Amino acid sequence: MQNFKDIELQGLLQQEELRQKNGINLIASENYTSQEVMDIVGSVFCNKYVEGYPGRRYYSGCAIYDEVELLAIERFKKLFGVAHVNIQPHSGSQANAAVYMALLNAGDTILSMDLAAGGHLSHGHKVNWTHQFYTVVSYGVDSQTNLIDYDEVERLALLHKPKLIIAGASAYSRAIDFEKFATIAQKVGAILMADIAHIAGLVATGLHASPVPHADVITMTTHKTFRGPRGGLIMTCNKELGKKIDKMLMPGMQGGALMNHVAAKATAALQAMQSDFVAYQQQVVSNAQVMAQEFVKRGYTVVTGGTDNHLFLIDCLSTGLNGRQVEQLLESVDIFVNRNTVPFDTQPPLHPSGIRIGTAAITTLGAQEKDIRSIVNLIDCAIKYRSDQEKLIQIKKDVKKIMHAF
């Protein structure tokens, strides 16, 4: 096997390396990990089957992995100021599922943000499994401001008496008031879960208010703004509540932990404690705000008029294109965004009105405000001159120049 090489897969790997090297990534849920994180994901830690929790494993040979997992747990406890951490979820959706199954019974009511308003599939959308097991009531945003209407959230909570309220989103560009959500949850005796998958890096560095003093349970992903390996995480301030969720995750719904990812999560947590990570998150937010305002200046409809975090939405219909068409157009010049519904969207989900743009990945590569303005100009030109193939070829070359400068 020494000389064995998967030629086909190596070819695809090289193609993907070139795509990432030459293309501008503005997908809000993506980022570039450090080389150290990638090395650990590809290390010997991937060879061991590790079921159970530290000190309570189902296989022998796990002593080192106990230390790895405990190290990761302690780092996240210190970083976020929580009492209990489950580091094992394979994804944010699995983290959410473990919480639901541990704390709810079939048919219980969940109050969560509507997907069309910026919520997430795993929060109870009708195409997700959660909608089949639980009664889901959705809150949205104000029709004038596109901001969360906390009075409406409270009204729905008082009316439906949910067992669980979810505060969190995947496409909401403004700060979330976890304290207000906690007050509402307390009024109806609901459990409050904060899903900070997108804003975890901002929360870790104090650039977004933390849900820790207010939420019963916090879930997150370790990629996106956190810039670690792909994976999920569950945190609580109540150890007993945490232990209940632990039992549901494993053995309740998940088998062996991906210990290479657990180890890489530990490294990502250590990196998040460094001063340059704080500077990075500040630049992410600054870049997003500059980009949003540059689009506004050019006449684009930016939902809520700007952003407080790493992402924002653009309603594209005024350009004569829908979100999917803009996504495909920009991909043709090696700029990557994702199509997305906007609040009160009249278009179908596969062909929505908007696109979602995020700055976490491009900031990792070193983008500053001047680079952001250049990128906006290229996007604007691509949309305006979409029928001019020569112009699009030149834009693609300019994209490559920007990326090579990074």
N, C-alpha and C positions, 0 to 999 in steps of 0.2 A: 504493500500500500504506500510505500515511501514516495514513489513517483506518480501516484494517482493524482489526477487533477480534473475537477469537474469543469471542462472547457465551456460548456453551455452556460452554466451558472456564473462562471468567472466573467464571461462576456457580458452578461446582464449586470453584474456588479460594476464593471467598468463603465457601462452605459449610465448607470445610476450615479456613479461618482461624477461623471461629466455633466449630467443634468444638474446636480447640486452645485457643481463648480461654476457652471455658466448661467444658471437661472436665479432670478430674484424671488425668494420665498417670502410671501406675505400671508401665508396661511396661519391664522391666529392660534391654532392648536398644535403647531409644530415648532421645533427648535433644533439647534445643533448641540449635542452633548460635547463635553470635553473629551480629549483623547483618552484620559485616564478612565472615565466612565465607560467608554467603548471597550477599552482593554479589559476591564473587569468583567463586562458582560460576556466577552469572548474568552474568559479565563477558565482554569480547571474547576472553578466553582460551578460550572454548568454540568459537571459529570456526576454529581451526587444526588441521590433521591433522598429528600428530607421532608418527612411528614410529621406533623405535630408542631409543638412549640418547645422552646429551650427547656431542657431538663425533662421533657416528656415526648421523646421521639419514638417513632414506630420502627426505626432501623438503627443498626449499630453504625459506628464511625461518624457520629454527628457532633462530637465535642467541639471541633473547630467551628462548625456552623452555628452552634449555640452562641459562641463568642461573637461571630459575625452578626447574627440577628440581634443580640443584646446591644451591641455597639450601635447598630442602626437605630434601634428603638430609643436608646439614651440620647442620641444626637437629635432626633426629631422632638423628643420631649423637651429638651433644652431649647431648641430653636423656636418652638411654638408655645412653650409654657403650658404643656398639658400633663395630665397624670398617667394616661394610658395610651399606648400606640400599638396598632396592629399593622405590621409592615408587609404582610404577605399578599394582599390582593393583587391579582394579575392585572387589573385595570380599574379605572374609576367606576365603571359600570358594575363590576363585581363588588367593589367596596359598597356601593349604594345598595345592591341587592342583598348583601349580608346584613346591612342595617335593617332593611325592610323585613326580612324574614326572621330576624331576631326579635324585633320589637312590635311587629304587627301580626294580626290574624287575617286570614283571607276575608275579603269584603270590607276591611277597615278603610276609612277615608284618608286620602292624602290630599293636601292642598299644596299645589306647586305651580311654578310659572309655566304658562302656555308656551309650547315650542315656537309658535308663530311670533310670540312677543320676545323671545330670546332664551327660552328654557332649553332643557336637554331631553333627548329621547328617554333616557333612563329615569326621568322624573315622572313618568306615567303617560307618555304619549300613546295614542290608540294603537299604533303599530308595534309597540313594545310589550313584552310579556307582563310588565307591571300593570298595564291596563286590564289584563285578563284576570288578575288576582285581587286587585284592590279597586275601590271606588275612588276615582280621581276627579278632583275639582280644580280647575285652573284659574289662576289670576293672571291679569295682563298688565298693560301699561295705559297711562292716560292718553286719550285720543289727540290731545293738543300738544302735550310735551313729550310723549313717548317715554315718560319716566314711570317707575313703579308707583302705583296709586295705593299707598298704605292704608288709606281709609277704606278702599275697596277690598283689600286683603283682609282687613278686620271684619268688614261686613260679611264676607264669604265665610270667614272662620266662625263667626257667631251663628251664622245660618246653618252651616253644615257640620260643625263640631268635629273637625278632623282629628284623627289620632296622631298624625304626623304633619308638620308643616316644613316645607323645604325652601330655604333661602339660598339661591344660587342660580347661575345662568351660564350659557355657552355663547351668547351673542348679545350681551347687554353692556353698553359702554360707560355706564355711570356707576358711582360708588353704591354699594348695597348697605343699607342701615340695619345691621344685625340686631342692634339694641331695640329698634322698633319691632322687628319680627319677634324678638323674645317677649316683649310686652304683650303682643297679640297672642302668642302661644300660651303664655301664662293665664290669660283671660279665659281661655277655653280648655285649659289643662292638656294642651298638646305637646308632644315631643318636638323640639326644634332641631332640624338637621341643616347644617350649613355645608353646601357643596362648593368648595373653593378651588375646584380643578383648574380653572383658567387663571385665577388671581393668586395662586399659592405663593409665587415668587414675590409678589407685591405685599402680601400679608406678612411673609417671613421677614421682610425688610422694613416694615412699618409704613409702607407707602399706600396701603389700604387698611382700614380699620379691621382689627382681628375679631373673628366670631368667638374666640375662646372664652371670654367672660360671659357670653350670652347663650351659645348653642349647647345642647345636650350632646350632640354628636357632630363631628366634622369629618367630611371625606374630601379627598383631593387626588390628583394625579401628580406623578413626580416628573413628568415631562412638561410641555407647554412652557409657561414662564419660569417654572422651577428649574428647567434645563438639565434634568437628570434622565435616567433611563425610562422607558415606557413602563408604567405600572401604577398601582393605586395604593391608597393609605387610608386608615381609619384612626381617628383620634377622639378621645373623650377626656373630660375633666373628672369623671366619676369612674373609679377603678372597677366597681361592681358592674356597672353598665358595660364597660369595656370587656369584661370577662364573658358576659352574656353574648356579646357580639362575636367574640373570639370563637366560642363554641359553635356558633352558626356558620362562621366562615370555614372552620376546619374542626371537626370532620363533617359539618353540616352540608357544605356545598362545594368545597374546594379541596383537592388532594394535596400533593406535594408542592412545597413552595419552590419558586424559581430562585434558588439561592444566588445565582450569578446576578440577578436583578436586585435582590435584597442587598447584596454587597455593594452594588453600584448605587443604590439608593443611599447607603451610608456615606459613600464618597460625595454624592450630590449634596447631602445635608451639610457635610463639612465645608464644601465649597460655598454653600449659602451663608455660612457664618463669617465669611471673609469680607473685608471692606470693599474689594473690587466688585463683589456681587451686588452690594448696595448701589454702587455707582452705575453698574449695568442696568439695574431695575429703574433707576432714575432716568437713564438715557432711553430705555424702552418707552416709558411714559411720555417723555419729552418728544421723542420721535413720532409717537402716535398722535399727540396733540398737534404737532406741526403739520403732519400729513393730513389730518382731518381738516385743519384750517386752510391748507393749500387747495384742497378739493372744493371747499366752500367758496374760496376766492374765484375759482374757475367756474362757478355756477352749479356745482353738483349738489344733490340733496343728501346731506349727511344726517342720519337719524340722530336725534337729540342735539344736533348742531355741533357736536364735538365728542370728546371722550375724557374720562378720568383714569382710564387704565391702558391696556396694551392693544385694544381693538376698537373698531367702529364699523358701522354698516353704511353702505351707500345705496340709495334707491336709484336704480339705473334707468327706469322707464323714460325719463326725460331725454335720455340720449338716443332713444329710438331702439334700444336693445334691452332684453331682459337679462337677469343675472347669469343665466347659463350661457347666453351668447357672449357676454362680456368675459366670463371665465374662459371660454374656449378661445376667444380672440386674444386675450392676454397670454394664454398658454402657448399660442402660436408664435409669440415673440419671447418666450421663456420667462414670463412673469406669472407667478402662481398665486392665485387667490381662490376662494371657494364661493360658489353661488349660495345665497342664503335668503330666506324669507325676511321681510321687514314687517314691523307691526301693521296689522290690518291689511295684509297683503291680499290682493285680489287675484293673484296669479297662482297656478298650481305649484306644489312643493318642488317638483322636478324642473320646473321652469319659473323660478320665483323672480320677484322684481329686483332683488338686491344681490350685493356681494358683501362678504365679510373680509376685512383687511386687518392684519395684525403685524406688529413690529418686533416681536420677541426674537425671531430667527435672524432677521437682517441686522438687528442691533448686536447680536452675538458676533457677527462678522466684522463689526466695527463701524456700522453706519452712524453718521452724525446728521444734524439738521440739514446741512448743505446737500448731503447725499439724498436725503428724503425728498427735498425739493426737486432734485433731478429725476428721481423715480416717479414722482407725481407727474412731471412734465412728460415723461415717456408714456405713462398710462393714458394721459389726456390725448397725446398725439396719436396713439394707437386707436383710441375710440373715434377721434375726429377723422382720421385718415384711414379708416378700416378698409376702404375699397382700393386703396393705393398700395399695390404689392411692393413696389420699389421702396415706398416709405416704410412699410412694415419690415422689410429686409434690413433697412438701415437701423430701425429701432432695435431689432434683434442684435445687431452688431454693437449698438450702444449699451444694451443690457450686458453683453459679454464684457465690454470695457469696464463697466462699473464693477462687475463681479471680480474681474482680474485685479482691479485696483485694491480690493479688499484682501 
